[in-house]
Amino acid sequence: MSAPPGSDPGDSDGSSSSSSEGDNNNGSRKASSRGGRSQSVGSTMSSVFGSSKLKAPKLEKNSGSGKWKEAAIFDNWVNDAMDIQEVGELDPEDRSAIIWLDWHLEGEAKILHASYRKDPETKNNTVPEFLKVVTGALLTI
């Protein structure tokens, strides 16, 4: 259901975020400042998570050892990493995505990632290409 014209979808009471000439100043000022704040937060959320309605979960750090050696657990982590990037409007083909992925690695996986990024043959590869390599390397060790 869409909000009525002139209302802020962030307000549960459906009150207008713009001031109208007949309102007293206090009521108009409150509605206006509340609407402005909601819009700026919504805009920030949109740029970070793609939609203010959908919040991405925090991605657990993958060490590449212990439980991460189990294919099903590792595959779920890979799916979560790709989904979070999509929701966050981060292109897995972009260089910033491989940097983002590094922040969610530790231990063996982080060492493998650092080597991958330093290697002249793979340093410009994308997240999906890295995930194929890391999946093969970590699950066979």
N, C-alpha and C positions, 0 to 999 in steps of 0.2 A: 504494500500500500504506500503510495507516495505522499509526501508531506504537502500541505496546502501551499499555494504560492506565497512567498514572502516569509514562510516559517523556516526555522532552523531544524533540520532533521535530528540534530543532537539534543534538542529540547524535548523532554517527554510530555510537557504540557501543550505543545504545539503553538506556543506563543510566538509572535512575530519577532524577528531579530532586528527589524528596521523600526525606527521611530516614526510615529505618525503625528500629525499636527495636533490632534485632539488630546493626546496623552499628556499626563503631567510629566515634568522633567525627570523625576526620580524613576518612575516606571520605565520611561523610554530609555534612560541611560543604562539601567540594569539590563534590560532586554538587549540593547544594542551591544554593550560590552560582553555579555554572555555569548551572544551570537558570534561576535568577532573572535572571541577566544576559541569557541568550538570550531569555527571554520579554520583557524590557523592550525589547530591540533589535527583536525581532519586532513588538511592539506599535507602536513608533515607525515602523518600516518600513510597517506596515499603514496607518497614518494618512497617511503621506507618499506611498506608491506603490501603495496599494490591496492589495498582496499582497507578503509577504516573498519570494515565489518569483519575482516578476517585477520586474526593475529597468528603469526608464525610461531611455532614452539621453539624453544631454545634447543639447539642441536648439541647433543652430548659429544664431548671430545673423544675421538677415536685414537687409541694408542697402538692399534695393530697387534696387540697381544691379548692373552686371556680370552675373554668372551668374544672378542673381535675376530678370533680364528674360526668361529662358527659361521658357516656360510649364510644361514638365515638371518642371524643378527647383523652381520656385515651388510648384507643386501638391504635390509630394512634401513640401516643407517644411510646407505647410498641413496635410497629412494627419498628419505627425509631430507637429505642435503639438496637433492635436485628440486624437490617440492618447495623447500624454503627459498631457494634462489628464484624460482618461478613466481611465488607469491610476492617476494620482495622486488620483483621486476629487475633481477640481476641476470644478465645474459650469460649462460654457462660458457659461451664461446668468447666472452670478453676477458681480458687480462685481470680485471678486478675480481672476477669470480674465483680464479685460482688463488688469489691472495686471500679472499674471504675464507676459502676452504682451509687454508693453512692455519687460520685462527681456531679451527676445530679439530686439529690434529695434535698429538703428543707422542712421545716415545718413538718406537720404530716407524710409525706412520709419518711422523713429522720429519724424521731423518730421511726417509725415502722421498718425501715431498721436496725437501731441500735439494737433494741430489738431482731429482728430476728437473727442478727449475734451473739448476746450474749447468746441466748438460746442454751443450749447444744444439744437439739434435732434437731435444724435447722441450727446451725452455719456453718456446712459444706455443706449445700445445695447450689444448683447452681442458676444462674440467672433465668432460666425458672421456677424453682420451687418457687423462691421468687416472681416473677411477677404474678404467679397464686394466691399466698397468698395476695399480696398487691392489686391486682385487686378486689378480693372478699372483702377485708377489707375496702378499700377506697370507693368503689362504693356503699356499703351498709350503710355506716355511714350517 
